[in-house]
Amino acid sequence: MQTLQQVENYTALSERASEYLLAVIRSKPDAVICLATGATPLLTYHYLVEKIH
């Protein structure tokens, strides 16, 4: 079930999004994930890489 979550700022949003993506990847390693391009998701991807390494 989807829920609406409010966060303080872009940094908090990026942190939460990276946690969500990592949880999906760990729970279903063969998941197909379509990632957005552009500058908006860059901090999310940065946090995701940090968590994986």
Beta strands, then each sheet from edge to edge (+ up, - down):
end
